[in-house]
Each structure stands twice: as structure tokens, then as C-alpha cells.
Amino acid sequence: MNDEEFKQKLTEEQYKVLREKGTEAPFSGKFVHEKRDGMYTCVACGNVLFASDTKFDSGTGWPSFADALPGSTKIIDDTSHGMHRQEVVCANCGSHLGHVFDDGPTGTGKRYCINSVCLDLEEKK
């Protein structure tokens, strides 16, 4: 999709986060405390990103995952705002999803900190 197509498909908030690398306010997203089983997908393109069984409560105010599905995301160095972080983008459409940190409490040691506004949940039936 081109920029105009993204603007037509996404809400203003989704566009700001996904295409302009914004961040939603902590504890404001609909998936922060979500417990249903299923697969989390990119709201912009439908790419399957995370399995619900990798989601955990990090207490940070954003949905957190121990790992992404293989090949679903790309990690990019992010030196914005005077910090060095690892940005997570959708491998299919290149949209910004959040960041990944090496402080996760699970076996992977990772915490994929993802904006709810970037996600859809395909609930397991």
C-alpha cells in the first residue's frame, strides 16, 4: 500500500503509530489486559505476528510478548530521542509496531513491547 491507502485504511491514531512511529499512551490500548487465545495480526496488512501464548503482563502499559512468529517482524536499530533501542516493524508492510528489549521474564529473555493500536486479534475458536 502507498501512503494514501494507509491513510484511508487506518484511523488517525493507527496511522500516527504505525506509519509515523508514534506511541500510544500506556494502559490505553485494548489489548493490554487481553486474555483470549488466538493470533495477533498487523492491523495495517493482516500479517500474523504473535501467538497469544507468548503474551505476558509486563506492567508497562503495553501488550508484551516473549517472541514474535518466525519471519513476521524485522528489528531495526532506533537511535531516536537520544536512546539506542531496537524497533519492531511488520516484515510484510514495514509498519512500526513497538520495540523489543532484553529484559523479558520468560525463557527468551525478550520483551516485545507492542502498541495495541497496531494489532488485531484473530480469536481461537
Long-range contacts (C-beta under 8 A, 24 or more apart in sequence): 1-44, 1-45, 1-93, 6-44, 9-44, 10-43, 10-44, 11-117, 13-117, 14-43, 14-44, 14-117, 14-118, 17-96, 17-115, 17-117, 17-118, 18-43, 18-44, 18-95, 18-96, 18-97, 18-117, 18-118, 19-44, 19-95, 19-96, 20-96, 21-80, 21-87, 21-96, 22-96, 23-98, 23-115, 24-62, 24-115, 24-116, 24-117, 25-61, 26-60, 26-61, 26-62, 27-61, 28-61, 28-116, 29-61, 29-62, 29-63, 29-115, 29-116, 29-117, 30-116, 31-63, 31-116, 31-119, 31-121, 32-61, 32-62, 32-63, 32-116, 33-57, 34-63, 34-121, 36-121, 36-123, 36-124, 37-123, 37-124, 38-121, 38-122, 38-123, 38-124, 39-121, 39-122, 39-124, 40-65, 40-114, 40-119, 40-120, 40-121, 40-122, 41-119, 41-120, 41-121, 41-122, 42-90, 42-92, 42-93, 42-95, 42-97, 42-118, 42-119, 42-120, 43-117, 43-118, 43-119, 43-120, 44-90, 44-93, 44-95, 44-118, 45-90, 45-92, 45-93, 45-95, 46-120, 47-72, 47-90, 47-91, 47-92, 47-93, 48-72, 48-122, 49-73, 49-90, 49-97, 49-114, 49-119, 50-112, 50-114, 50-119, 52-121, 52-124, 54-106, 56-104, 56-105, 56-106, 58-104, 58-105, 58-111, 58-113, 60-111, 60-113, 62-98, 62-113, 62-114, 62-115, 62-116, 63-113, 63-114, 63-115, 63-116, 63-119, 64-104, 64-111, 64-112, 64-113, 64-114, 65-111, 65-112, 65-114, 66-104, 66-106, 66-107, 66-108, 66-110, 66-111, 66-112, 67-108, 67-110, 67-112, 68-112, 73-97, 73-112, 75-100, 88-112, 88-114
